[in-house]
Structures are given as C-alpha cells and as structure tokens.
C-alpha cells in the first residue's frame, strides 16, 4: 500500500509542477485530472452497484467475490477528497475547466439587482455570424472569457456554489451507502448474525434508487456540463454502463492477482470467473447499445446544441480533413474509431466464447485491455473540450500520464488499505456454502 501511495503522491506533485509551466498550464492539468479521476470514480461506482444488486437479488454465487467489490466501493470517500482540484477550478471562477464557471457579467448582475438588462449576444463581435456560438466560445484553449446567452439561461443550475454543494452531496450519499454495507458485512464476520443479510437486502432497494438518481445527476454535472450547450437524457446511463464494464474488468483482475498471492484459492474457482466474464461481456454490449443510441438519436435530430458535441470528437467527419494547409488527419476521429474497436467490437467478439471466459490468462488480458480503453473512452469524452472547437489535433501530453499515475496510485493504495482491514471474503454470510459449491449450468 505504501508504495502505491508514494507513487501516487509523486505523480500528483509532478503534475502540479507541470501545471505551473507555461507550456502546459493549469487548464490542461484540470482536464487531465478530470479524465483520470472520472475513470476511477466510474469503477468505484460500478463496485457500489454490484454490491447493492447482489444483496437485492439475494445472489449466492457472488459471496466469495463480493468483499473485493466492497473494498473497491470504499474508495469513494478518498475519491471525494480527490475531487478538490475540480471544485477549486469551479470556485476560482476562471472557466479553466467548466466554461460556465465564470462570474456573472456586469449586465447580468444588474439584472439580478434591478431586473433590467440587455441579453448578451449569442456570438461575440469578433465572431462571424455563420459560426456556431459554442464553437466560437471555445476559441481559447481553456474556455471562453464571457458567458453566452444560452449558458446564462442555465445559471440557476450551473453556478459554482450550487455545483460544489451538489458534488459534496453526491459523495456524502455514496460514501454513506458504501460505509453502511461495508461495516455490516464486516460485522457479520464477527457475530455471524444472518439477520444482517436480510436487513441489507431491505436497504439495498431504496439505496439503488438513490444511487441511480445521484449517479445520473453527477454524470450530467461533472462531464456533460463541460459543454453547457450540450445535453443528452441518456448520458447518465452511458457513464454508468462504462463504469460497470470497467468495474468487472477490475474485479476479475484483482481476484486473479489475489489468487496469485495465495489468497482465495478455494473460495474463487473457474465458475466464478465464468460468471464475471459473462457480466463483463453483457455490459460491453450494453455500453455499445447506449453509446450508439445516444449518437444516433442526437445526430438524427440535428439540434444545433447537440450535434457539435459529436463533431468536435470526430464522430461526424472524415479521418482526412481538407484544409488550407492540405490534408490533415483528424485525431479525434481516429481516437473515436479506436474506442469503437477496442471498447466494443474486439472484446465483444473475443468474449463470445465460453472457453475464453473460463481461461484465467485470457481473462487477465481482456481485463487489462478493457481498463486501458475505459480510460481512452473517458479521454475522448473529456479532452476535446480543452482545445479550440475547430481543432482536429489529438495531442496527448506527459501531464496526462503523470496525473493518471497520481490518481491511480492513490486509488490502488486506498483499495489495499481497506482490503487489509478485514477478511478478503465474507466469513459468516448464510449463502457462503452456495458460493463455495457454485457451478455454472
């Protein structure tokens, strides 16, 4: 644990130093942080969902793998602390990350005070009337310097104080749920009371409702509001689906690592990996279905506030763009194609086979594969907002790696700390015998 904590802190320190460099800037640091942090948050929220759903349906097969997920969901309080750079970027009101996080212009403040003002134009004087206002607003690398008319209309929801309060509320709710289920599970190890299992099943139902509402709102706030003009009613479930895919990949990988260390040798067998593989395969398909549905429905509707989001990510343009400088490769289109292949089509085809799901080395490979593409998919969602909308250049930077090392190191250290505080599997769950004797049909 200590090694990962030191590596994580070193990665964060190097990232902060790079952020002070004029060649990188604080804006790029914020975007890199949001990408790595949202990737880790999705895994922890996927673990919370897994624990809640296993209790709700009284699943017996998963008892021996559940404690690994319980430790993963207990990283949520740590991730809450790691949200500080995001909150600082919002409360500083400089628009370095979220372009709506700017002070109200003087005329808007006058409206709030006196009830009269003239509404700012949808585009600045330097902008040509034929340019989309959202594109022009992103003329600077890290956001516009003014709030446009459409963003001002959403100010009641997208304002720094209310945003910060909502993020704190989300983490209080998630952390409270994780802590309650973790403590009850560990307490059962000591007292052996079967009533605890029944009580957790009752609590899991309302917890799942609260989980769904808070996760959806958080996805809207943290990722969708990077472009305050854009909206998608299924973006919450899009983020949820990607997080569950990443969770199952992480769960498989951690179980394999623990078994290589001599733990859970008889508690987790090939039947459990088969089931975890089926869940991984199923949610890969589900993520692909939601991703395509979101793209198809919004692009077909051709609403000016929604289609530019996909255009900026290269989803609607050719790989080769013609410009006054000649032929230019659209990096975001390339990344979109890579994510499509690597996050959906290739693993979907590979995991179709029953034999693949029952092969430990193969499952280890695909778990790592999915985690890599989970990060790339989050990168594709977040990073295009850090560059001018007209840019087709995909430029990874060293700070992306250092921030990933920093957040990833702290995330792994937190999991190791929690996992070491209790038995690595439940000891007195009434369904434990069913899990130990589990066989697939």
Secondary structure, DSSP 8 states (H G I E B T S, - for coil): -HHHHHHHHHHHHHHHHHHTSTTTHHHHHHHHHHHHHHHHHHHHHHHHHHHHHHHHTT-STTHHHHHHHHHHHTTHHHHHHTTHHHHHHHHTTB-SS-TT-B---HHHHHHHHHS------SS-TTS-TTS-HHHHHT-STT--SS--HHHHHTTTTS-HHHHHHHHHHHHHHHHHHHHHHHHHHHHHHHH--THHHHHHHHHHHHHHHHHHHHHHHHHHHHTGGGSTT---TTHHHHHHHHHHHHHHHHHHHHHHHHHHTT-STTTS-HHHHHHHHHHHHHHHHHHHHHHHHHHHHHHHHT-HHHHHHHHHTTSSS-SEEEETTEEEE-HHHHHHHHHHIIIIIHHHHHTTSHHHHT-HHHHHHHHHHHHHHHHHHHHHHHGGGGS-TT-------HHHHHHHHHHHHHHHHHHHHHHTTS-SS-SS-TTHHHHHT----
